[in-house]
Amino acid sequence: MAQKHKVKIEDVATDGAGLVFIIYPEAISTLPGSTYWAIIFFIMLLTLGIDSSMGGMEAVITGLTDDFKILKKNRKLFTFITAFGTFLVALLCITNGGVYVLTLLDQYAAGTSILFGVLIEAIGVSWFYGVDRFSEDIERMMGFKPGLYWRLCWKFVSPAFLLFVVIASIVTRPNLKYEDYVFPPWCNLVGWGIAMSSMLFVPIYAIYKCFTLKGTMKERIAYCITPEHEHHLVAEGNIRQFKLHHWVAI
């Protein structure tokens, strides 16, 4: 394609929406049987998009319905409202200025917020639940216990690496730009608002959960960081997470 358009390769191999909807289709059109390959390519894009959206949406729906009984009783309606609302928001991406909305969402809606979510999950499983108990759970399911290498990665390497990547992605975030158009400063604020809208829910829910539980502040914290099937141990004062062995165990 660089030869066809008489430009440099780096000028052809762009990223973002142009790569998927302009460069790839044009490249496919030069192949023998281009119509067949174009159909296969866009079916692949469709299934990839459905798979990605359903996976992320199901995580949110399941988390909310597990915690709120009213949503659990009306799960089908809640799922429909969530999916239809997402569809309405996505319509902005196919307007005349949709490519700019898509660029904004592409830069801020995923990336840092997803890495932050994975970081919280890694800390929750490896530190609060305990990598030793997690390994024992795997042993009961698989018949063997993960090696020391994996346990060290889960407890130290992965959280540290993810924390570094999250901080680096925040500090080195460039200003929004699409081709030669530079977005105004307020667009960056909107983008960070979109990113923070998912990340802030973690501390907000933690605070909400802590203050809606009964007992002293120490007991509330213990309930929050203890699996529900062990809450009776918290009531008895046998709190594993308040012991040094829990934090150093591998």
Kinemage of the C-alpha trace (Angstrom):
@kinemage 1
@onewidth
@group {chain A} dominant
@subgroup {mainchain}
@vectorlist {calphas} color= white
{ca met a 1} P 0.000 0.000 0.000
{ca ala a 2} L 2.921 2.332 0.650
{ca gln a 3} L 4.095 1.633 -2.887
{ca lys a 4} L 0.612 2.145 -4.290
{ca his a 5} L 0.137 5.535 -2.638
{ca lys a 6} L 3.835 6.457 -2.956
{ca val a 7} L 4.233 7.301 0.704
{ca lys a 8} L 6.385 6.028 3.550
{ca ile a 9} L 5.335 2.882 5.408
{ca glu a 10} L 5.000 4.752 8.703
{ca asp a 11} L 2.509 7.085 7.022
{ca val a 12} L 0.353 4.110 6.006
{ca ala a 13} L 0.449 2.019 9.195
{ca thr a 14} L -1.614 4.327 11.405
{ca asp a 15} L -3.476 3.360 14.560
{ca gly a 16} L -6.977 3.939 15.839
{ca ala a 17} L -10.165 3.840 13.795
{ca gly a 18} L -8.347 4.594 10.552
{ca leu a 19} L -6.390 1.351 10.777
{ca val a 20} L -9.474 -0.841 11.117
{ca phe a 21} L -11.951 0.953 8.889
{ca ile a 22} L -9.685 2.456 6.219
{ca ile a 23} L -6.273 0.790 5.983
{ca tyr a 24} L -7.330 -2.850 6.490
{ca pro a 25} L -10.346 -2.693 4.117
{ca glu a 26} L -8.233 -1.048 1.434
{ca ala a 27} L -5.543 -3.683 1.873
{ca ile a 28} L -8.130 -6.474 1.695
{ca ser a 29} L -9.556 -4.984 -1.534
{ca thr a 30} L -6.236 -5.683 -3.262
{ca leu a 31} L -6.374 -9.436 -2.489
{ca pro a 32} L -7.774 -12.093 -4.841
{ca gly a 33} L -11.369 -12.814 -3.824
{ca ser a 34} L -11.503 -9.519 -1.931
{ca thr a 35} L -15.273 -9.692 -1.407
{ca tyr a 36} L -14.975 -13.008 0.441
{ca trp a 37} L -12.111 -11.761 2.641
{ca ala a 38} L -13.958 -8.502 3.368
{ca ile a 39} L -17.006 -10.445 4.611
{ca ile a 40} L -14.806 -12.629 6.831
{ca phe a 41} L -12.924 -9.584 8.144
{ca phe a 42} L -16.026 -7.613 9.158
{ca ile a 43} L -17.700 -10.677 10.677
{ca met a 44} L -14.545 -11.057 12.745
{ca leu a 45} L -14.793 -7.398 13.829
{ca leu a 46} L -18.463 -7.846 14.735
{ca thr a 47} L -17.877 -10.957 16.853
{ca leu a 48} L -14.813 -9.387 18.465
{ca gly a 49} L -16.818 -6.308 19.425
{ca ile a 50} L -19.720 -8.347 20.798
{ca asp a 51} L -17.351 -10.550 22.792
{ca ser a 52} L -15.504 -7.569 24.270
{ca ser a 53} L -18.647 -5.615 25.143
{ca met a 54} L -20.481 -8.605 26.645
{ca gly a 55} L -17.521 -9.588 28.797
{ca gly a 56} L -17.134 -6.125 30.296
{ca met a 57} L -20.862 -5.561 30.625
{ca glu a 58} L -21.479 -8.900 32.323
{ca ala a 59} L -18.832 -8.108 34.941
{ca val a 60} L -20.664 -4.892 35.873
{ca ile a 61} L -24.142 -6.448 35.759
{ca thr a 62} L -23.131 -9.462 37.862
{ca gly a 63} L -21.367 -7.315 40.456
{ca leu a 64} L -24.360 -5.001 40.897
{ca thr a 65} L -26.994 -7.749 40.916
{ca asp a 66} L -25.031 -9.741 43.498
{ca asp a 67} L -25.031 -6.799 45.889
{ca phe a 68} L -28.464 -5.248 45.293
{ca lys a 69} L -31.438 -7.586 45.691
{ca ile a 70} L -33.811 -5.393 43.710
{ca leu a 71} L -31.544 -5.634 40.672
{ca lys a 72} L -31.180 -9.386 41.141
{ca lys a 73} L -34.963 -9.825 41.119
{ca asn a 74} L -35.212 -7.786 37.912
{ca arg a 75} L -31.973 -8.934 36.268
{ca lys a 76} L -33.433 -9.228 32.754
{ca leu a 77} L -34.874 -5.719 32.856
{ca phe a 78} L -31.667 -4.315 34.335
{ca thr a 79} L -29.599 -6.063 31.642
{ca phe a 80} L -31.854 -4.682 28.909
{ca ile a 81} L -31.667 -1.125 30.291
{ca thr a 82} L -27.868 -1.346 30.560
{ca ala a 83} L -27.444 -2.730 27.040
{ca phe a 84} L -29.915 -0.275 25.497
{ca gly a 85} L -28.341 2.656 27.342
{ca thr a 86} L -24.907 1.624 26.089
{ca phe a 87} L -26.333 1.416 22.567
{ca leu a 88} L -27.726 4.959 22.806
{ca val a 89} L -24.380 6.323 23.996
{ca ala a 90} L -22.585 4.443 21.210
{ca leu a 91} L -24.753 6.206 18.607
{ca leu a 92} L -22.616 9.294 19.231
{ca cys a 93} L -19.739 7.479 17.514
{ca ile a 94} L -21.560 7.312 14.168
{ca thr a 95} L -22.471 10.997 13.936
{ca asn a 96} L -20.561 13.424 11.705
{ca gly a 97} L -18.150 14.110 14.536
{ca gly a 98} L -18.228 10.523 15.758
{ca val a 99} L -14.570 9.859 15.019
{ca tyr a 100} L -13.634 12.494 17.610
{ca val a 101} L -15.929 10.900 20.199
{ca leu a 102} L -14.415 7.531 19.335
{ca thr a 103} L -10.902 8.923 19.763
{ca leu a 104} L -11.856 10.371 23.156
{ca leu a 105} L -13.335 7.069 24.342
{ca asp a 106} L -10.457 5.075 22.873
{ca gln a 107} L -7.908 7.132 24.792
{ca tyr a 108} L -9.684 7.398 28.144
{ca ala a 109} L -12.528 4.871 28.518
{ca ala a 110} L -10.178 1.878 28.598
{ca gly a 111} L -6.431 1.663 29.184
{ca thr a 112} L -5.677 3.198 32.568
{ca ser a 113} L -9.070 2.374 34.113
{ca ile a 114} L -8.817 -1.302 33.089
{ca leu a 115} L -5.258 -1.556 34.425
{ca phe a 116} L -6.424 0.045 37.671
{ca gly a 117} L -9.197 -2.537 37.962
{ca val a 118} L -6.737 -5.375 37.383
{ca leu a 119} L -4.385 -3.864 39.987
{ca ile a 120} L -7.173 -3.805 42.577
{ca glu a 121} L -8.075 -7.411 41.737
{ca ala a 122} L -4.443 -8.507 42.080
{ca ile a 123} L -4.134 -6.804 45.472
{ca gly a 124} L -7.487 -8.179 46.634
{ca val a 125} L -6.681 -11.776 45.756
{ca ser a 126} L -2.989 -11.879 46.647
{ca trp a 127} L -2.974 -9.735 49.778
{ca phe a 128} L -6.426 -9.518 51.336
{ca tyr a 129} L -7.611 -13.026 50.463
{ca gly a 130} L -4.103 -14.453 50.606
{ca val a 131} L -1.980 -15.996 47.878
{ca asp a 132} L -1.470 -19.090 50.033
{ca arg a 133} L -5.220 -19.722 50.271
{ca phe a 134} L -5.634 -18.925 46.593
{ca ser a 135} L -2.996 -21.565 45.826
{ca glu a 136} L -4.799 -24.058 48.063
{ca asp a 137} L -8.048 -23.377 46.182
{ca ile a 138} L -6.266 -24.087 42.900
{ca glu a 139} L -4.824 -27.288 44.361
{ca arg a 140} L -8.304 -28.496 45.322
{ca met a 141} L -9.575 -27.795 41.805
{ca met a 142} L -6.573 -28.842 39.718
{ca gly a 143} L -4.875 -31.405 41.928
{ca phe a 144} L -1.578 -29.538 42.200
{ca lys a 145} L -0.348 -26.375 43.894
{ca pro a 146} L 1.192 -23.539 41.830
{ca gly a 147} L 4.942 -23.256 42.137
{ca leu a 148} L 6.826 -20.644 44.124
{ca tyr a 149} L 7.502 -18.622 40.968
{ca trp a 150} L 3.797 -18.060 40.333
{ca arg a 151} L 3.046 -17.251 43.954
{ca leu a 152} L 5.823 -14.648 44.055
{ca cys a 153} L 4.582 -13.115 40.804
{ca trp a 154} L 1.007 -12.935 42.079
{ca lys a 155} L 1.975 -11.355 45.381
{ca phe a 156} L 4.838 -9.038 44.470
{ca val a 157} L 5.762 -8.797 40.791
{ca ser a 158} L 2.307 -8.355 39.247
{ca pro a 159} L 0.982 -5.711 41.697
{ca ala a 160} L 4.259 -3.758 41.522
{ca phe a 161} L 4.366 -3.914 37.719
{ca leu a 162} L 0.707 -2.937 37.382
{ca leu a 163} L 1.145 -0.047 39.819
{ca phe a 164} L 4.103 1.217 37.782
{ca val a 165} L 2.150 0.964 34.517
{ca val a 166} L -0.893 2.756 35.981
{ca ile a 167} L 1.240 5.622 37.309
{ca ala a 168} L 3.227 5.838 34.060
{ca ser a 169} L 0.043 5.890 31.945
{ca ile a 170} L -1.308 8.769 34.047
{ca val a 171} L 1.892 10.815 34.097
{ca thr a 172} L 2.792 10.339 30.421
{ca arg a 173} L -0.722 10.743 29.025
{ca pro a 174} L -0.467 12.949 25.876
{ca asn a 175} L -3.046 15.534 24.915
{ca leu a 176} L -5.836 14.313 22.681
{ca lys a 177} L -5.114 14.496 18.969
{ca tyr a 178} L -6.708 13.071 15.847
{ca glu a 179} L -4.534 13.387 12.750
{ca asp a 180} L -3.815 17.159 12.541
{ca tyr a 181} L -6.642 18.195 14.874
{ca val a 182} L -5.685 18.934 18.483
{ca phe a 183} L -8.568 18.635 20.953
{ca pro a 184} L -9.294 21.645 23.200
{ca pro a 185} L -8.166 21.370 26.845
{ca trp a 186} L -11.697 20.750 28.150
{ca cys a 187} L -11.829 17.489 26.148
{ca asn a 188} L -8.958 16.145 28.234
{ca leu a 189} L -10.924 16.990 31.379
{ca val a 190} L -13.958 15.168 29.983
{ca gly a 191} L -11.727 12.210 29.154
{ca trp a 192} L -10.312 12.039 32.669
{ca gly a 193} L -13.847 12.319 34.010
{ca ile a 194} L -14.797 9.257 31.964
{ca ala a 195} L -11.732 7.367 33.187
{ca met a 196} L -12.248 8.341 36.831
{ca ser a 197} L -15.955 7.471 36.670
{ca ser a 198} L -14.992 3.788 36.808
{ca met a 199} L -11.877 4.028 38.981
{ca leu a 200} L -13.504 6.119 41.713
{ca phe a 201} L -16.230 3.532 42.223
{ca val a 202} L -13.697 1.258 43.942
{ca pro a 203} L -12.915 3.566 46.902
{ca ile a 204} L -16.489 4.934 46.930
{ca tyr a 205} L -17.982 1.456 47.269
{ca ala a 206} L -15.365 0.484 49.863
{ca ile a 207} L -16.349 3.508 51.979
{ca tyr a 208} L -20.068 2.795 51.438
{ca lys a 209} L -19.640 -0.848 52.466
{ca cys a 210} L -17.593 0.073 55.519
{ca phe a 211} L -20.156 2.555 56.861
{ca thr a 212} L -23.207 0.386 56.175
{ca leu a 213} L -21.912 -2.540 58.238
{ca lys a 214} L -22.553 -2.853 61.956
{ca gly a 215} L -19.957 -2.903 64.703
{ca thr a 216} L -16.866 -0.928 65.613
{ca met a 217} L -14.617 0.535 62.903
{ca lys a 218} L -12.153 -2.318 63.424
{ca glu a 219} L -14.915 -4.891 62.961
{ca arg a 220} L -16.236 -3.106 59.871
{ca ile a 221} L -12.801 -3.125 58.244
{ca ala a 222} L -12.424 -6.794 59.160
{ca tyr a 223} L -15.754 -7.654 57.542
{ca cys a 224} L -14.805 -5.727 54.401
{ca ile a 225} L -11.510 -7.557 53.845
{ca thr a 226} L -12.735 -11.012 54.912
{ca pro a 227} L -14.598 -13.463 52.628
{ca glu a 228} L -18.287 -13.679 53.481
{ca his a 229} L -18.108 -17.374 54.404
{ca glu a 230} L -15.612 -16.425 57.156
{ca his a 231} L -17.628 -13.584 58.696
{ca his a 232} L -18.500 -15.807 61.637
{ca leu a 233} L -14.779 -15.857 62.508
{ca val a 234} L -14.769 -12.060 62.627
{ca ala a 235} L -17.686 -12.169 65.057
{ca glu a 236} L -15.641 -14.577 67.202
{ca gly a 237} L -12.629 -12.223 67.089
{ca asn a 238} L -10.505 -14.642 65.040
{ca ile a 239} L -9.484 -12.268 62.250
{ca arg a 240} L -6.862 -13.804 59.970
{ca gln a 241} L -6.176 -10.521 58.156
{ca phe a 242} L -5.083 -8.872 61.421
{ca lys a 243} L -2.287 -11.391 61.925
{ca leu a 244} L 1.259 -11.015 60.580
{ca his a 245} L 1.281 -14.568 59.207
{ca his a 246} L -1.473 -13.685 56.727
{ca trp a 247} L 0.567 -10.878 55.126
{ca val a 248} L 3.889 -12.734 54.885
{ca ala a 249} L 2.489 -16.124 53.826
{ca ile a 250} L 3.392 -17.317 50.323
